């Protein structure tokens, strides 16, 4: 199979040449180039050339790019001793017929002289699609085009580790240089842990609570640093996905290249958002080298699914690449008679438009079918029971979604690049439920109502920015200015009627027709937001300062079609962020950060207060921490302390309890640690710990001084995997992990708590160049506890077994 060997270094440190790629921050010309770096101790044994280049890259911290066909079967004599990186690479390539050139200060491309012909691009001048170049042959001439390498800021990562990102700065920046806590869930971590949902994929990430409401297959749900992020912090390819009351975009891990978590306020780059942070889902995009993958999975609760992923050049179309990813699932769940079905297809196309411009078009169509009301009756004396509040005869969720967009990138000059991202999409939602509203005087007859929710969501979002790299004296700048736009509207309808009563002694429902016909709500809501932002990443020696500012203007409108009353507001906000990182030569990078956020609120105050529209909530965060990327190791560790305050929070109006005022406040103080590593000896892993002390510091209600519902004080996880790297057992491996979620409060008054949860995960796997077999067991001990959230109670996810087989060629 044709391919590209991409051998990547560790962190990018401050000592870099000024001629580095315009996609990463420049350094002052006076600094020493990497090609003139001091000598390093190289210990590379004789053997195949590819592993030798990998070892050279790890030691020198310089990325190596080489076509697979050029290094396959070649041998290196190795070397041992102190060498300058250039000299060491020359020795390794002796007798191979290959040479090399520096594409930039941190990237070396291996050259095969037989491919270099008259008229080919000049050395170092490469067309950039994502991050790095891959060389190949088409129609008798050499071409260069990029793809998602392991070290690309949008690539799959290298094992469990990703070292670069776009989400922290909207520029290609080493995670080490982002003055904010960032982590990446890589494709390999998702595979080896058997994660079938976004919640499962994020379960080991520090500061992220993925089970705030127990088991719930309806949505991607996550809380970051004590604040719900799945509503406003749900992003895909850097653009917000939007949501209605029940209509949310769903994401499938198999269709993603990576999942990124940006903690703390993000408004300076992304606009309206809550103060805890966001999750960004990175789509799979076309690759210039062909590959085909098909696979099947089967597991607990009758789960059967098939998937495929096909990518490569489009025949007879020079510089055009396509990819199509598909997925179909039919499954039950741990709740009897409830489905978890999904079908999704996502095509993508990348085109080279001239020498400096590329366009990637992305699409997706999907349909989901689940239970709409997965809640259980809670007996005040005994806790959560196994008696469902819903009725299987009238409990279903059907959701269809589509998204279409593009990413355009044009290199205006060597130091200026323009980017534009656009996406439009929609969600059609229909949900039927039966739920309780009272308990009869006999103490065992539960009176219920029936409801039908229908919602249509439409979203349009656009982001434009220009990045310029330049120097002012000893200061190297990566400046970014941009404008983005977000618009969504929702049409919402709620029908209600009498539901069958439920006998709590027998669990038997009354048999009556279920047909809600009375209109309980009929609304139309629109949100429009435009933001202007600027950012500068300033490097001075080993110090990197990142400062940004943004002005947002929003328009909110809610029309009650039943009463023909409309509420409008036009909030605006100025947000900022400033952060500082110092890059030590040994890979340690302490940082500090201050950032603010804002989030518009719909609704109004009471008529006695003039029915004034609510102001946006605002957030303020202080964060300090240290990141560590050991020299020569594929690993990244982050420890942080933070203090977050959210103001203008809604609380009960003391003059009219039916309305709210904005005098509430929530404060969260905490500490986090996360470490990821994939070592050359076959060991990979992730370890995390979170301490989240959340309190309601201002309120007119019973929650004053209390802990917000669903936020654990302590949370931790560790997952370790070992794969035999060489020998007769090469490719065999296994992993084990433990996840812990501490006790959480179940109601605003903190009158009772949800139990803690400890789950053990196991995996076995075997992989060859063309086949992969994985067997995973999540929550092996099948620990299940009742989880309540302000009146709604579910049961945590029990044991899930999954077997996966994949073929790739």
N, C-alpha and C positions, 0 to 999 in steps of 0.2 A: 504494500500500500504506500503510495507516495505520501510524503509528509515533510514536516519541518522540525528539525531538532532545535528547540529553543532553550538554551541553557542560561539560567538567570542568576544574577548576583544577589547579594543581600541588600541592605538598605542603601539608598543614595545619600551620601554624606555631603557636607558643605563644600568639601574640596572638589570642585568640578570645573571643567573648562567653560569659558564664556560662549563657546560655539555649540553648546548642547541643544537638543531639539527644541523648537519653539513650543512644544507641547508640555515642557516642564520648565520650572523656574531656572533662569540663567544665573550664573555666578560671575563675579567681576573678572575681567581679562587678566588681572594681575595674579590671580591664583594659579597654582600649579596644575597642569592638565593631568588627567589620570594616566595617560600614556607615559608621563614622566614621574610616576609615583615611586616612592622608595621601594627597596627590595623587600620581598616577603619570603617566608619559608615555605617552599613547595615540596610536598611528599606525594608524588603521583607514580604509582607502580606501572610497569609495562602492561599493555593490554589493548583492548578496543579503544578506538579514538573517541567515540561519543562519551563514555564515562570519564575519560581523561579530560575532555573539555569541560565537563560538568564540574569536576574537581578543581580545575583551573579557575572557573568562574566563581566557585564558592570562596576560594582563597583570595582572589584579586578583587572581588566585589564588582566585576564587570560582566555585563550580559553578553552572551554569545548567541549568534543566530547562524544556523547552518542548514541547508537542505538535506533531508535525510538521505537522498540518493547519493550525495557527495561524500558522506562519512560512513555509510554502510560498508562493512567489511574491511575498513582501513584499520591499521595497527599503529600504535604509538610506542616508542621506546621508554616513555615516561621520563621523569627527572626527579632529583632529590637535591635540595640545597637552597641557598638564598639567591633569588633572581629578581630582577625587575620584571613586572608582568609581561611587557613586550618581548623580552628575551625568553622568558619561560614559554610563551605561546609559540615563538619561532622554533624552539627546540621540540616541542610537542608535534609540530607539523612537519618536521624533517622527514623526507622520504615519502610523503603522501601526495606531493604534487599540488597541494593546496596552499593558498596564501590568505591574507586577511587585510581588512581595512577598518578604521574607526568610522562608524556612522555618526557617532557623537562621543562625548567624553566617557560615557558609560556603556556604550554598545559597540561590540565588534562583530563584523560580518565575515564569515568564512567565504572565500572566493575560489571558485573552480575556473581556471583560465579558459577552459574550453567553452564556457558560456559567455565570456566577455567578447563582444563583437563590435565592429564599428557602428556608431550610431546608438549604442546603448547608453542609458543614463549615466551621468558623471558620478564618480564615487561620492557617496554620502548624500546624494540628492534623491530622496525617496518619497514616493507618494504615500501619505499617511491616511489610513482609514480609521484605525483605532490606536495602535501603539507601535508595532514593529513590522518589519518587512519580511516577506517570504519570497524566495526566488524560484522561478520555474521556467518552462519552455512552452511557447505557444506559437504556432505558425512560423517557426524558424527563427524567432527573435526572442531576446531576453526581455522579460518584463518584471516589475516589482510592484507588489501590492501587499497591504498589511492584513493581519488577522488577529484574533484574540489569542495572544500567547499567555502562558501561565502568569507572567508578570505584567500583563496589560492591566490598566485600571478598570477595564470592564471584562477581563478574562476570567477563566475558571479557577485561578489560583494554582499554587504548586503544592499538591497534597492538601493539608489543612490550612495552609498559609497563603495569604495574599498580602503583598507589600505596597501596593499602589491603589489609588482610588480617585474617582471624580467627585463623589458625593460630598466630601468634606470642604471642597473649595471650588467646584465646577471646573477645575483645571487638573491635568495629570500630575498628581502630587504624591510623593511617598507618604504612607500613613504616618510614618515617623515625624513628618514635618507639619501635619495637621494639628493645630493647637486645640484639639477637642477629641473626646473619646470616640473612636471609630473601630468597628469590627466587621469582619466579612465571614459569612458562612459559605464555604467553597463547595463546588460541585462534588468533590470526592467525599467531603464530610457528610453531605446529604445522602450519598449513595451508601456509604459504609454503615451509617446509622439507621438506614431503612426508613428515612423520613418521608411520609406520604402526604403531609400537609405542611403549610407554612408554620403552623404552631409547633409541630414536631421538629422542623428544621431549626427553629430559633430556641429550642428548649434548653440548650447549654450556653446560651449567650448571656453575658453578665448584664444585670440591670433590666432584663426583659422578662416579664411575667406573661407566659403564654397560656395559662389556664386560669384566668381570673374568675371565670364563670363555670368551671368544671368542663365536662365533655360537651362540645357543641360543634357539630360538623357543618353548620350553616355558613360560617364566616371565617375569614382570617382575622384572629383577634390577638392583640398584643398590647401590653402596657409597658412603657419605658419610664424608668425612674419615678414610678408612682402616678403617671398620667396616661390615660388611654390614648394610644397613638394610632390605632387601626382606623379611626374615623377620619382624621385630618392628616396623619402622617403616613398615609399609604401611597407610595410613589412607585412609578415604573419608568425606568430609563430617564430618571431625573425630572419627570413630570407627574404632578399629582393626579391620581386616578378618580377622585371625587366619589361622593356617596349621597344617598338619600336617607330616608328614615329606616327603610329595610333593604333597599336596593344598593348592594355593594359589589364592586368588581372583585372576583375571586382570582387567585393566582395558583398555578400548578408548579410545584418544584421541578418537575421534569422539563418544563419549558424554559427554565432559567439557567443562566450561566453562573450566577452568584446571587447572594442576598446580602445587602449591606445595612448596617445599623449605625446611624449617626445620633449620638446622645446629646441632650441639651438643646437649647433654643436653636432653631434653624431658619428663622424668618428673614434674616439678612440676605440669604440666597434664594429662599423658596417661598417667601411670603407668609400668608396666614397659616399658622400652625400652633399646636399646643406646645408647652414649654419643655416637655419631656424628651422630644426627639422624633425621628422618623425612621421608617424602613424603606429601602429602595430595592426594587426587584429589577435585575439586569437581564434583558432578553437575550436569547441565542440569536446570533446573526450569521450570515453566510460566510463560508471560509473558501479561500482560493484553492485548497487541496481537497479532492473528493473523499468523502467517507459516507458509509451507510451503516445505520444501527437499527436493529429491531430487537424487541424484548417482550417478555411476558412476566407477569407477577400474579401470584395467588396466595391467599392467606386467610386469616380469621374472618368469621362471619360471612363466608361464601364470597370472598373478594376475588374477582377475576378482572385482570386488566391487560391490555396490549398497548404497545407504544412503538413509535418509529421516529427516526431523526436522520434526514438525508440532506447532504450539503455538497457543494462543489461548483465548478465553472458551468455556465450555461453553454451548451454546444453551439458552435459557430457564432458566438458573441464574445468578442475580445473585451476583457475587462468587466464582464458581467458575471455575477455569482448568485446562486440561489440556495435557499434552505427551506425545508418544510418539516415541521415537528408536529406529530399527532399523538393523541392519547384517548383511550376509551376505557371506561371502568363500569363494572356492574358489581354492586356490593351491598350487603346488609351492614348493620352496626350493632353495637352492644345493647341498643334499645330495640326490643323485638318489633318486627313489622315496620321498620323504618329503613329507607334506602340511603345509600351514599353513591349515587351514580353520576358520572360525568363523561362528557365527550368534548374534545377540544382539538382544533387544528390551527396552526400558526405558520403561515407562509412568510418568507422574507426574501428581499432582493437587494443586492448591492451593485451599484454601477459606478464606474470610473468616468467622470465627466471632465475630460481634459487631463492635464498634467497635475493639477493642484486641487481638484474638487472631487468629492465622492458623495454619493447619495445612497442611503440605506432605507428601504421602505419596509415597514413592519405591519403585519396584520394578525388578527386573531378572531375566531368565532368559537363560542363555547356554550354549553348548556349543562346546568346542574339540577339534580333532583335529590331533595333531602327531606327530613322531617322538619316541620316549621316550629313545633312546640315541644322541645325535648325536656320538659320540666316535670318534677315529681312532687308529690304531696309531702309536706313536713309536719309531723306530729309534734306539737310543742313539748310533749313529755319524752318522746323517744328519738326525735331527730328526723332526718330525711328517710322516708320509706321508699319502697319499690313500687308504689302506686302512682301511675302516671296521671297527671292532671288532664292531658289531652285524650283524644279519642282516635284510635287508628282509622276509623271510618272517615274522619275529616281532619287529617293532619298531613299536609304535604306542602312542599316548597318547590316551585318550578321557577328557575331563573335562566334567562338567555342573555348573553352579553356579546358585544363585538367591539373591537378597537382597530383603528387604522391610523397610521402615522408615518413619519419619516424623520431621519436625522441627516442633515446636510452639513458638510464641513468643507471649507474652502481656505486654502493657504494663500493669503493675499501677498505676502512677502515672506522672507526667511524668518521674520520675527513677529508677524501678525497673522492671526487666523480668525476666521468668522465661523460661527456655528449657529445653526437653527434647528430646533426640535419642535415638531408639531404632532398632535394626536387628537383625534375625535373618537368618541365611543358612546355606547349606550348600554343600559341594563333594563330588561323587562322582568318585573317581579310579580309573582302571584302566590300568595300564601293563605292557606286555610288552617284554622285552629279551633279547638275547644278549650276553654280555660275556666277556672273556678272564680266565683265572685262572692260566695258566702257559704257558711255552714248552717244547716238547719238546726232548730232547737233540739232535735233528737240526738244531735252530737255525732251522727255518722252519715248523714245524707249531704253530699257536697253539691251545691247548686252551681250550674255552669252556664256560660253563654257561648255562642258560636260567632266567629268573626272571619271575615275575608278581607285581606289587604292586597291592594293592587297598586303598583307604583312603576312609573316609567322615568328613567334617569337619562339625561343627555349631557355630555361633557365635551368642551372644546378647550384645549390648552396649547399654548405657544410660548417658546422661550428663544430669545435671540441674544447672543453676546459676542463681543469682540475681545480677543486676548492679544496683548502686546507685550513683548519681551524687550527690555532695554536696560541700559545702565546709566546711572548718574554718579560719576566719580566712583567710589568704592562700593556703591550700592547697586545690586542687581534687582530689577523689578519684574514681576509677572503681574501685569495690570489687567483687570477684567471690568468691562462695563456691559450692562445688559438691560433688557426690557422683557418682561414676561406678562402673559395674559391668561386668565382663567375664567371660564364661564360654565355654569351648569344650571339646569332647570329640572324640576321634578313635578310630575303630576301624581297626586296621591289620593286614593279613595279607600274608605273603610266602611264595610257593611257589617251589621250586627243583627243578632237574633237570639232566640232561646236555644240553649243547648241541652243535651240529655243530662240528667242528674247522675251522680255516681255514688254507689253504696261503698263506703270505706271498709265495711266488714268483709265484703265479698269481692270487691274490685269490679263489680258488674255494672255496666252503664244501662240507663233507661233507654229503651228502643223507641226513638221518635225520629221523624224526618229532620235532617239538618239543612236549613236553607236560610242563611242570613240575608235579609232584604232591606232592613232599615239602614239608611245612610247615616253613619255616625260622624264622618269627616270627609271633606272634599276640598282639597287645597292645591294651589299652584305656587311654587316658590322658585325664585331665581337668585343666583349669586354671581356677581361679576367683579373681577379684581384685576387691576393693572399695577405693576410694580416696576420701579426704576432702581437699579442697584449698581454699586461699584465696589471693587475690592482690589487691594494691592498686597502682593506677597513680596516682601523686601528682604533680601538676603545680604548680610554683612558679616563676612567671615563665617563663623559657625552659628551665628544668630539669625533666626528667621522670624520676622514680624508679619503677621497677617491682620489686616484691618479692613473692615467693610461697613457700608452704610446703605440703607434702602428706604425708599418712600413708597408706600402703598396707598391706593385709593380703591375703595370698594363700594358696591351698591347691592343692597339686599331688599328683596320685595317678597312679601307673603300675602297671597290673596285667598281669603276664605270664600269659596264659591257658594257656600250655603247661606252666608249672611251678606255676601257681596261687600265685605270690608277688606281693606288692603292696608298693610303696614309696610312703610318704606324707611330705609335708613341709608346713609352714605358715609360710613366711618372711614377714617384715614389714620395712618400710623407711620412713625419714623422708628426704625429699628437699627441696631448697630452690633458689631462684634469686633473685638480686638483680642489678639492672642500672640503669645511669644513662645518660641521653642529654641532651646540651645542644643546643638548637635555635637556631642562628644565623639572623639574618634573611636572609642570602644563600643559605640552603638547605643549608649544611654542618651536619652533626650527628655529632660524635664520640660514641662510646659505649664502655662497659666492662660486662663481664658475668662473673658467677661462678655456676655451676650444677652440680648433682649429678644422678646417675641411678642406677637399680638395675634388675637383670634376673634373675628367678628362674632357677635351674638344676635340671634334672631329673637323677636318678642319685644314687649313693651312693659313699662311700669303701670301701676294702677291708674284709673281715671283721676283719682284724687291727687296724683302726682303728675297729671298732665298727659298721661299715656305716652310719655317720652320713650323713644327707642333706646334699647340697651347699648352701652358703649362696648367696644371690644375688651375682652380680658387681656391682661398684659402679663408678661413673664420676665423675670430677671434672674440670671444665673452667674455664679462664680464657681470656677472649676480650676483645680490644680492637679497635676499628676506627673507621672514619669512613664515614658515608653522605653523599651529596651529591645533592640534587635542585635543579638550576639553576632560578632564578626565571624563569618565562615559557617554559620548555622542558619538553616531555614526555619526561623522561629521569630515570634513577635509577642512581647508581653506588655501589658498596659495596666497601671494602677492609678486610680483617680479618687479625689475627694471633691464633693460638690455641695452647693447650697443654692436651692432654687426656691423662688417665691412667685406665686401666681396671685394676681390681684384682680379686682373687679369681678369676683366670683359671685354668682347668684346665690342669694339667701332669702329666707322668708321676710316679707314685708311686715314689720310689727304693727302697722296700721291696718293692713288688710292681708290676712294669711293666705288668701287665694292668689296673691301676686308676689312678685319677688323684687328685691332691690339688690344693688351691686356693691354691698359692703363686705362681702366675704373674702377670705384669703386662705390660701393653703401654702404651707412651707414644707419642703422635703430636703433633708440633709442626709448624706450618705457616703458610702465608700464602695468602690468596685475594684475587682481584679479579674483580668482575663489573660490567659496565655494559650497560644496555639503553636504547634511545632510539627514538622515532618522532617525527620532526620534521615541521613543517607543510609543508616543501618536498618531501616525498615520500621522504625518506631514513629508513630504519629499520635497526636492527641490534642485535646482542649480541656482546660480547667478554668473554672470561674467561681467567683464569690461576690455576693451583693449584700450590702447592709443598707436598707432603705427606711429611714425614720421619717414617716409622713405624718403631718398633723394639720388639722383645721384650726388655724390661729385666729380667725375672725368669722363669726357667724351669729345669726339671730335664731338658729335652730338648735336641736338637740345634739348636733354633731360638733359643737364648739369644744375644742380641745381634744377631739377624738381622732382616731386613725381612720382615714378613708376606707371604704369597703373594698375588699379584695387585694390589699397591698401587703405582702409579707415583709416582716422585719428582716428576715434572713432567707437567703436563697443561695444554693451552691450546686455545682455539678463538675464531674470529671469523667472524661471518656478517653481511653487509651486503646490504641490499635497497633498490632504488629503484623507485618507481612514479610515473609521470608524473601530476602532480596536475591539470593543466588543459590546454586546447587540444585539437587534433585527435587527439593520441595519449594523451589522458587515459585512465587505467585500465591502460595497458600497463606492464609492469615486469619486473624480473629481479633475481636475487640470486646471491651466491657466498659460499662459506664454506670454511674450512680447519679441520680438527680434528686435534689431535696428542695422542697418549697415549704417554708415555715407556716405557722398558723396565720390565718387572715380573719379580719373582722367581717361578720355577715350582715350587719345592719348599721345604720348611721349612728345609733346610740351606743354601739359597741356592747350590746347586752349579751351577745353570744358570739362564738368564734367557730370558724371552720378548722378541722384538724389539719395537721401538717401531712405532707405526702413525701414518701421516699420511694423511688422507683429504680429498679436495676434493669439495664439494657445490655443485651448480648448480640454478637454477630459472628458469623463464620463466612469466609469468602475465598474464592479461588479465581485467579485471572491469568489469562494468556493474552498474546497480542490480539486475538480475535474473539475470545469468549470471556464472559464474566459471570460467575455464580455467586449469589449472596443470599444467606439465610439470616434473618434478624428476628429478635424477640424483644419487644419493648415492654417494660413493666413485667418482668418474668414472674414475679411473685403475685401478680394480679391484685395488687393493693388498690382498693376502691374506697373512696370516702365521699360523704355528702358534702356538696359545696353550695352555699346559699349566697345570694346577692340581693339585698333589699327586697326580699319576698319571693324571688325566683330561686328554685333549688334544682340542682342536677347532681349527677354522680360522676366522679372523675374517671378518666379513661382507664380501663383495665388492661389485661395482657393482650398484645397484638402480635401475631406471628406472620411473617411474610417471607416468601421465597421468590427470588428474582433470577431470571436467566436473560442474558443479553449477548447478541452476536454483532460484531462490527467488522467491516471490511472496507 
